Amino acid sequence: MNVLFIIKILLFNNLNNSGSIEALVPRSLFAVKDTINLKVNSEGFAPVLVNWEKGIVSEIIPIKKDYLKIKKILFPRFVEPHSHFDKSFSWLSFPNLKSNYENALSVNIEEHITRTAGKVINRAEKSLNFALENGYRAIRSHVDTYNLQDKTIWPELFELRQKYLSLISLQYVALAPLEFWSSKDGEKLAKNLKKSGDIIGGVVVPPFNKQKHDYLLSNMILLASKYNLEIDLHIDESSQFPGAGIKLLLRTIKKLKCNVSITCSHLSSISLLKSRDIAILSKQLVENNIKVVALPLTNFWLLNHDKNVLPIVRPVAPIKQLQNFFVDVSVGSDNVQDPWYPFGNFDPFYLMALAIPMLQINPWDRLSISALLTAPSRLLNLSWDGIIRGGCPADFVILDGTSWADIISGNVKKEVLIKGKIYKK
Ligand SMILES: [Zn+2]
């Protein structure tokens, strides 16, 4: 960031979080009345002047002259649709050196035994500080929940949300074994989550007993329906039995005729199905208003991991086929420095740098931008959809750069603005 720019923002900031910047903005991320004078370059960026007053965007004006001199790129602050900040940064104490799914689960269980509310809150705060600095405005985090010791964690998590309320929105998913949601403790927690506006979650990964899982999923969906709760499932995070979990879920929903809002996280193994079968499933997902979160980082790291062989088959939610049938797909980070994934740091630019080439999604395409920015806002049901327009919060991430190569260079210089003011720790 050059000195003049800093002075400009700081100067305006003294006047009630007001300011102005000339920047390149992805065309699908802002709304403007004057489209006649709008220029869009080959990578989908449009040069605009963004003005904000008292922390709220007041005006967006297309820039006609000298736009090649603009060396800033502006994004709305990001939304993380799927994380696990209850276990983040536990890798060094609980490494999964085999780097496969089975061992991740067993090390996760070892870690869980040692949990205290204090440890979880420390990890969560460390995660939030990274997330704020790196440009997130909202995070959905799953929280392992399966026994008495977890009861003490929930009140502290609710307090944590209040503490950070002015800076970042937090949404929790109680990630429990399916059996938990058929128990009295499960119903009690469901009631509390209804009050707090949070979500119930579970894991449906084959091989499983179909009859038992049908019964348990039915109970979970009925519980969600009773308390008007959303569900977010880790489902088909596997390289085997393609689509076994989602097929069971769809059958269960059909049988119950309940209208519960469901997110399917991972859905990796359906990429192994034939195109025709993916098309059929996609239509059913849309009919049932089921949203999908693709999590390429953990999938590429854990699934089919082999010490001696680089696998050609790397299952991850088939984002393009799903989007072609109008399924709302978000791309998320999943784990950060824990037994499931040893890297990451709650940074949307780290996610984009890896996910864009892994998924072969062109960042200049509207649908790719949707999966990375606006679909996560819809998933979390946030009051702002992430499109920059008059009246929205001046919540931005402003980078030095002129191209997508700069954005995903791994060495991006950025400033985060929250309600028109530069964020400092
Ligand atoms: Zn996860």
Residues whose N, C-alpha, C, O or C-beta is under 5 A from the ligand:
A	BS01	ZN	D334
